[in-house]
């Protein structure tokens, strides 16, 4: 059984660069995959079919150590701010037995509707699975 707020990502051959480690841009892809994969898994719905969807308003990464292929990456999610129409995630990327994260990311979703991207409240299904992840601590992952 995985711990609450986790999502496992399988690294791919193409994730590594010529320097023999996962390229920095892949970390941002892992953040996006972890958040959306977690939301789909936990809500049990295709989040693309909800009346509102999250768009990335901000993202950043603190690189601590290298990630490598072919080991899985465990993404641990915490919510540091759950607003009416936005959510701020802190995401730790872990690999192997090291108890420290290889990277810590900040990922901000703002929820919008339709083609005009009107800001709107988070759908109830999303809020319900994020509330248990709320923490006031930074580096909670």
Biotite code that builds the C-alpha atoms (Angstrom):
import biotite.structure as struc

atoms = struc.array([
    struc.Atom([0.000, 0.000, 0.000], chain_id="A", res_id=1, res_name="UNK", atom_name="CA", element="C"),
    struc.Atom([1.458, 3.369, -0.978], chain_id="A", res_id=2, res_name="UNK", atom_name="CA", element="C"),
    struc.Atom([1.509, 6.295, 1.392], chain_id="A", res_id=3, res_name="UNK", atom_name="CA", element="C"),
    struc.Atom([-1.125, 9.039, 0.976], chain_id="A", res_id=4, res_name="UNK", atom_name="CA", element="C"),
    struc.Atom([-0.282, 11.610, -1.663], chain_id="A", res_id=5, res_name="UNK", atom_name="CA", element="C"),
    struc.Atom([2.083, 9.415, -3.676], chain_id="A", res_id=6, res_name="UNK", atom_name="CA", element="C"),
    struc.Atom([2.232, 8.599, -7.340], chain_id="A", res_id=7, res_name="UNK", atom_name="CA", element="C"),
    struc.Atom([4.794, 6.302, -8.971], chain_id="A", res_id=8, res_name="UNK", atom_name="CA", element="C"),
    struc.Atom([6.383, 7.252, -12.287], chain_id="A", res_id=9, res_name="UNK", atom_name="CA", element="C"),
    struc.Atom([8.333, 4.802, -14.415], chain_id="A", res_id=10, res_name="UNK", atom_name="CA", element="C"),
    struc.Atom([11.431, 6.359, -15.944], chain_id="A", res_id=11, res_name="UNK", atom_name="CA", element="C"),
    struc.Atom([12.094, 5.746, -19.618], chain_id="A", res_id=12, res_name="UNK", atom_name="CA", element="C"),
    struc.Atom([15.270, 5.256, -21.639], chain_id="A", res_id=13, res_name="UNK", atom_name="CA", element="C"),
    struc.Atom([14.674, 8.589, -23.360], chain_id="A", res_id=14, res_name="UNK", atom_name="CA", element="C"),
    struc.Atom([14.552, 10.432, -20.018], chain_id="A", res_id=15, res_name="UNK", atom_name="CA", element="C"),
    struc.Atom([18.338, 10.267, -19.635], chain_id="A", res_id=16, res_name="UNK", atom_name="CA", element="C"),
    struc.Atom([20.567, 12.680, -21.477], chain_id="A", res_id=17, res_name="UNK", atom_name="CA", element="C"),
    struc.Atom([24.146, 12.369, -22.765], chain_id="A", res_id=18, res_name="UNK", atom_name="CA", element="C"),
    struc.Atom([25.431, 13.017, -19.229], chain_id="A", res_id=19, res_name="UNK", atom_name="CA", element="C"),
    struc.Atom([23.888, 9.763, -17.964], chain_id="A", res_id=20, res_name="UNK", atom_name="CA", element="C"),
    struc.Atom([21.133, 11.182, -15.748], chain_id="A", res_id=21, res_name="UNK", atom_name="CA", element="C"),
    struc.Atom([17.515, 12.228, -16.162], chain_id="A", res_id=22, res_name="UNK", atom_name="CA", element="C"),
    struc.Atom([17.483, 15.558, -17.980], chain_id="A", res_id=23, res_name="UNK", atom_name="CA", element="C"),
    struc.Atom([16.260, 18.538, -15.983], chain_id="A", res_id=24, res_name="UNK", atom_name="CA", element="C"),
    struc.Atom([13.235, 19.212, -18.205], chain_id="A", res_id=25, res_name="UNK", atom_name="CA", element="C"),
    struc.Atom([11.878, 15.731, -17.433], chain_id="A", res_id=26, res_name="UNK", atom_name="CA", element="C"),
    struc.Atom([11.462, 16.686, -13.765], chain_id="A", res_id=27, res_name="UNK", atom_name="CA", element="C"),
    struc.Atom([8.759, 19.172, -14.812], chain_id="A", res_id=28, res_name="UNK", atom_name="CA", element="C"),
    struc.Atom([7.041, 16.441, -16.803], chain_id="A", res_id=29, res_name="UNK", atom_name="CA", element="C"),
    struc.Atom([7.156, 14.227, -13.713], chain_id="A", res_id=30, res_name="UNK", atom_name="CA", element="C"),
    struc.Atom([5.470, 16.975, -11.643], chain_id="A", res_id=31, res_name="UNK", atom_name="CA", element="C"),
    struc.Atom([2.682, 17.291, -14.215], chain_id="A", res_id=32, res_name="UNK", atom_name="CA", element="C"),
    struc.Atom([2.263, 13.515, -14.474], chain_id="A", res_id=33, res_name="UNK", atom_name="CA", element="C"),
    struc.Atom([2.222, 13.069, -10.692], chain_id="A", res_id=34, res_name="UNK", atom_name="CA", element="C"),
    struc.Atom([-0.402, 15.746, -10.050], chain_id="A", res_id=35, res_name="UNK", atom_name="CA", element="C"),
    struc.Atom([-2.766, 14.796, -12.857], chain_id="A", res_id=36, res_name="UNK", atom_name="CA", element="C"),
    struc.Atom([-2.243, 11.052, -12.442], chain_id="A", res_id=37, res_name="UNK", atom_name="CA", element="C"),
    struc.Atom([-2.939, 11.371, -8.732], chain_id="A", res_id=38, res_name="UNK", atom_name="CA", element="C"),
    struc.Atom([-6.116, 13.400, -9.359], chain_id="A", res_id=39, res_name="UNK", atom_name="CA", element="C"),
    struc.Atom([-7.416, 10.878, -11.897], chain_id="A", res_id=40, res_name="UNK", atom_name="CA", element="C"),
    struc.Atom([-6.615, 7.902, -9.676], chain_id="A", res_id=41, res_name="UNK", atom_name="CA", element="C"),
    struc.Atom([-8.068, 9.396, -6.489], chain_id="A", res_id=42, res_name="UNK", atom_name="CA", element="C"),
    struc.Atom([-11.219, 10.982, -7.957], chain_id="A", res_id=43, res_name="UNK", atom_name="CA", element="C"),
    struc.Atom([-11.962, 7.948, -10.116], chain_id="A", res_id=44, res_name="UNK", atom_name="CA", element="C"),
    struc.Atom([-13.026, 10.229, -12.969], chain_id="A", res_id=45, res_name="UNK", atom_name="CA", element="C"),
    struc.Atom([-11.470, 11.502, -16.168], chain_id="A", res_id=46, res_name="UNK", atom_name="CA", element="C"),
    struc.Atom([-10.588, 14.997, -14.955], chain_id="A", res_id=47, res_name="UNK", atom_name="CA", element="C"),
    struc.Atom([-10.614, 16.235, -18.563], chain_id="A", res_id=48, res_name="UNK", atom_name="CA", element="C"),
    struc.Atom([-14.395, 15.730, -18.515], chain_id="A", res_id=49, res_name="UNK", atom_name="CA", element="C"),
    struc.Atom([-15.027, 17.921, -15.454], chain_id="A", res_id=50, res_name="UNK", atom_name="CA", element="C"),
    struc.Atom([-16.551, 21.383, -16.007], chain_id="A", res_id=51, res_name="UNK", atom_name="CA", element="C"),
    struc.Atom([-13.288, 23.025, -14.833], chain_id="A", res_id=52, res_name="UNK", atom_name="CA", element="C"),
    struc.Atom([-9.677, 22.037, -15.315], chain_id="A", res_id=53, res_name="UNK", atom_name="CA", element="C"),
    struc.Atom([-6.362, 23.108, -13.860], chain_id="A", res_id=54, res_name="UNK", atom_name="CA", element="C"),
    struc.Atom([-3.847, 25.000, -15.962], chain_id="A", res_id=55, res_name="UNK", atom_name="CA", element="C"),
    struc.Atom([-0.280, 25.489, -14.810], chain_id="A", res_id=56, res_name="UNK", atom_name="CA", element="C"),
    struc.Atom([0.276, 29.053, -13.655], chain_id="A", res_id=57, res_name="UNK", atom_name="CA", element="C"),
    struc.Atom([3.689, 28.535, -12.069], chain_id="A", res_id=58, res_name="UNK", atom_name="CA", element="C"),
    struc.Atom([6.268, 25.803, -11.630], chain_id="A", res_id=59, res_name="UNK", atom_name="CA", element="C"),
    struc.Atom([9.770, 25.592, -10.214], chain_id="A", res_id=60, res_name="UNK", atom_name="CA", element="C"),
    struc.Atom([12.268, 22.960, -9.135], chain_id="A", res_id=61, res_name="UNK", atom_name="CA", element="C"),
    struc.Atom([15.079, 22.647, -6.618], chain_id="A", res_id=62, res_name="UNK", atom_name="CA", element="C"),
    struc.Atom([17.444, 19.963, -7.897], chain_id="A", res_id=63, res_name="UNK", atom_name="CA", element="C"),
    struc.Atom([19.103, 18.034, -5.066], chain_id="A", res_id=64, res_name="UNK", atom_name="CA", element="C"),
    struc.Atom([20.599, 14.985, -6.790], chain_id="A", res_id=65, res_name="UNK", atom_name="CA", element="C"),
    struc.Atom([20.357, 13.011, -10.004], chain_id="A", res_id=66, res_name="UNK", atom_name="CA", element="C"),
    struc.Atom([17.552, 10.686, -11.008], chain_id="A", res_id=67, res_name="UNK", atom_name="CA", element="C"),
    struc.Atom([18.456, 7.687, -13.170], chain_id="A", res_id=68, res_name="UNK", atom_name="CA", element="C"),
    struc.Atom([16.875, 5.242, -15.595], chain_id="A", res_id=69, res_name="UNK", atom_name="CA", element="C"),
    struc.Atom([15.631, 2.466, -15.076], chain_id="A", res_id=70, res_name="UNK", atom_name="CA", element="C"),
    struc.Atom([14.507, 3.110, -11.484], chain_id="A", res_id=71, res_name="UNK", atom_name="CA", element="C"),
    struc.Atom([10.956, 4.250, -10.690], chain_id="A", res_id=72, res_name="UNK", atom_name="CA", element="C"),
    struc.Atom([10.403, 7.688, -9.205], chain_id="A", res_id=73, res_name="UNK", atom_name="CA", element="C"),
    struc.Atom([8.035, 8.098, -6.269], chain_id="A", res_id=74, res_name="UNK", atom_name="CA", element="C"),
    struc.Atom([6.371, 11.517, -6.307], chain_id="A", res_id=75, res_name="UNK", atom_name="CA", element="C"),
    struc.Atom([5.062, 12.672, -2.931], chain_id="A", res_id=76, res_name="UNK", atom_name="CA", element="C"),
    struc.Atom([2.484, 15.428, -3.053], chain_id="A", res_id=77, res_name="UNK", atom_name="CA", element="C"),
    struc.Atom([1.559, 17.972, -0.418], chain_id="A", res_id=78, res_name="UNK", atom_name="CA", element="C"),
    struc.Atom([-0.800, 20.904, -0.809], chain_id="A", res_id=79, res_name="UNK", atom_name="CA", element="C"),
    struc.Atom([0.586, 24.088, 0.722], chain_id="A", res_id=80, res_name="UNK", atom_name="CA", element="C"),
    struc.Atom([-2.357, 26.265, -0.323], chain_id="A", res_id=81, res_name="UNK", atom_name="CA", element="C"),
    struc.Atom([-5.872, 25.255, -1.282], chain_id="A", res_id=82, res_name="UNK", atom_name="CA", element="C"),
    struc.Atom([-7.733, 28.313, -2.456], chain_id="A", res_id=83, res_name="UNK", atom_name="CA", element="C"),
    struc.Atom([-11.102, 28.815, -4.081], chain_id="A", res_id=84, res_name="UNK", atom_name="CA", element="C"),
    struc.Atom([-9.816, 28.521, -7.643], chain_id="A", res_id=85, res_name="UNK", atom_name="CA", element="C"),
    struc.Atom([-6.170, 27.558, -7.218], chain_id="A", res_id=86, res_name="UNK", atom_name="CA", element="C"),
    struc.Atom([-3.961, 24.994, -5.541], chain_id="A", res_id=87, res_name="UNK", atom_name="CA", element="C"),
    struc.Atom([-0.257, 25.119, -4.718], chain_id="A", res_id=88, res_name="UNK", atom_name="CA", element="C"),
    struc.Atom([1.508, 21.772, -4.641], chain_id="A", res_id=89, res_name="UNK", atom_name="CA", element="C"),
    struc.Atom([4.867, 20.845, -3.223], chain_id="A", res_id=90, res_name="UNK", atom_name="CA", element="C"),
    struc.Atom([6.161, 17.694, -4.866], chain_id="A", res_id=91, res_name="UNK", atom_name="CA", element="C"),
    struc.Atom([9.141, 15.637, -3.762], chain_id="A", res_id=92, res_name="UNK", atom_name="CA", element="C"),
    struc.Atom([10.717, 13.226, -6.230], chain_id="A", res_id=93, res_name="UNK", atom_name="CA", element="C"),
    struc.Atom([12.317, 10.178, -4.582], chain_id="A", res_id=94, res_name="UNK", atom_name="CA", element="C"),
    struc.Atom([14.264, 7.307, -6.057], chain_id="A", res_id=95, res_name="UNK", atom_name="CA", element="C"),
    struc.Atom([15.778, 4.215, -4.500], chain_id="A", res_id=96, res_name="UNK", atom_name="CA", element="C"),
    struc.Atom([16.409, 3.908, -0.780], chain_id="A", res_id=97, res_name="UNK", atom_name="CA", element="C"),
    struc.Atom([17.551, 7.501, -0.195], chain_id="A", res_id=98, res_name="UNK", atom_name="CA", element="C"),
    struc.Atom([15.181, 9.124, 2.328], chain_id="A", res_id=99, res_name="UNK", atom_name="CA", element="C"),
    struc.Atom([15.899, 12.594, 0.936], chain_id="A", res_id=100, res_name="UNK", atom_name="CA", element="C"),
    struc.Atom([14.196, 13.888, -2.208], chain_id="A", res_id=101, res_name="UNK", atom_name="CA", element="C"),
    struc.Atom([16.166, 14.140, -5.425], chain_id="A", res_id=102, res_name="UNK", atom_name="CA", element="C"),
    struc.Atom([14.121, 17.235, -6.246], chain_id="A", res_id=103, res_name="UNK", atom_name="CA", element="C"),
    struc.Atom([11.456, 19.436, -4.694], chain_id="A", res_id=104, res_name="UNK", atom_name="CA", element="C"),
    struc.Atom([8.986, 21.116, -7.004], chain_id="A", res_id=105, res_name="UNK", atom_name="CA", element="C"),
    struc.Atom([6.396, 23.848, -6.680], chain_id="A", res_id=106, res_name="UNK", atom_name="CA", element="C"),
    struc.Atom([3.430, 23.490, -8.996], chain_id="A", res_id=107, res_name="UNK", atom_name="CA", element="C"),
    struc.Atom([0.475, 25.889, -9.135], chain_id="A", res_id=108, res_name="UNK", atom_name="CA", element="C"),
    struc.Atom([-2.824, 25.023, -10.800], chain_id="A", res_id=109, res_name="UNK", atom_name="CA", element="C"),
    struc.Atom([-5.478, 27.658, -11.487], chain_id="A", res_id=110, res_name="UNK", atom_name="CA", element="C"),
    struc.Atom([-8.880, 26.241, -12.395], chain_id="A", res_id=111, res_name="UNK", atom_name="CA", element="C"),
    struc.Atom([-10.654, 27.580, -15.460], chain_id="A", res_id=112, res_name="UNK", atom_name="CA", element="C"),
    struc.Atom([-13.635, 26.766, -17.643], chain_id="A", res_id=113, res_name="UNK", atom_name="CA", element="C"),
    struc.Atom([-14.164, 26.634, -21.374], chain_id="A", res_id=114, res_name="UNK", atom_name="CA", element="C"),
    struc.Atom([-12.175, 28.028, -24.226], chain_id="A", res_id=115, res_name="UNK", atom_name="CA", element="C"),
    struc.Atom([-12.168, 31.522, -22.724], chain_id="A", res_id=116, res_name="UNK", atom_name="CA", element="C"),
    struc.Atom([-10.272, 30.248, -19.656], chain_id="A", res_id=117, res_name="UNK", atom_name="CA", element="C"),
    struc.Atom([-12.511, 31.981, -17.125], chain_id="A", res_id=118, res_name="UNK", atom_name="CA", element="C"),
    struc.Atom([-11.185, 31.429, -13.602], chain_id="A", res_id=119, res_name="UNK", atom_name="CA", element="C"),
    struc.Atom([-13.617, 29.310, -11.590], chain_id="A", res_id=120, res_name="UNK", atom_name="CA", element="C"),
    struc.Atom([-13.756, 27.354, -8.319], chain_id="A", res_id=121, res_name="UNK", atom_name="CA", element="C"),
    struc.Atom([-12.142, 23.914, -8.070], chain_id="A", res_id=122, res_name="UNK", atom_name="CA", element="C"),
    struc.Atom([-14.559, 21.090, -8.812], chain_id="A", res_id=123, res_name="UNK", atom_name="CA", element="C"),
    struc.Atom([-15.833, 19.337, -5.664], chain_id="A", res_id=124, res_name="UNK", atom_name="CA", element="C"),
    struc.Atom([-14.233, 16.045, -6.768], chain_id="A", res_id=125, res_name="UNK", atom_name="CA", element="C"),
    struc.Atom([-10.811, 17.703, -6.910], chain_id="A", res_id=126, res_name="UNK", atom_name="CA", element="C"),
    struc.Atom([-11.179, 19.544, -3.614], chain_id="A", res_id=127, res_name="UNK", atom_name="CA", element="C"),
    struc.Atom([-12.229, 16.349, -1.832], chain_id="A", res_id=128, res_name="UNK", atom_name="CA", element="C"),
    struc.Atom([-9.021, 14.488, -2.753], chain_id="A", res_id=129, res_name="UNK", atom_name="CA", element="C"),
    struc.Atom([-6.752, 17.473, -2.083], chain_id="A", res_id=130, res_name="UNK", atom_name="CA", element="C"),
    struc.Atom([-8.033, 18.460, 1.374], chain_id="A", res_id=131, res_name="UNK", atom_name="CA", element="C"),
    struc.Atom([-6.283, 15.491, 3.079], chain_id="A", res_id=132, res_name="UNK", atom_name="CA", element="C"),
    struc.Atom([-2.959, 16.644, 1.554], chain_id="A", res_id=133, res_name="UNK", atom_name="CA", element="C"),
    struc.Atom([-3.095, 20.187, 2.956], chain_id="A", res_id=134, res_name="UNK", atom_name="CA", element="C"),
    struc.Atom([-0.173, 21.146, 5.147], chain_id="A", res_id=135, res_name="UNK", atom_name="CA", element="C"),
    struc.Atom([1.176, 24.468, 6.401], chain_id="A", res_id=136, res_name="UNK", atom_name="CA", element="C"),
    struc.Atom([4.747, 23.183, 6.419], chain_id="A", res_id=137, res_name="UNK", atom_name="CA", element="C"),
    struc.Atom([7.131, 23.825, 3.557], chain_id="A", res_id=138, res_name="UNK", atom_name="CA", element="C"),
    struc.Atom([9.228, 20.866, 2.467], chain_id="A", res_id=139, res_name="UNK", atom_name="CA", element="C"),
    struc.Atom([6.451, 18.591, 3.726], chain_id="A", res_id=140, res_name="UNK", atom_name="CA", element="C"),
    struc.Atom([7.332, 16.078, 1.081], chain_id="A", res_id=141, res_name="UNK", atom_name="CA", element="C"),
])
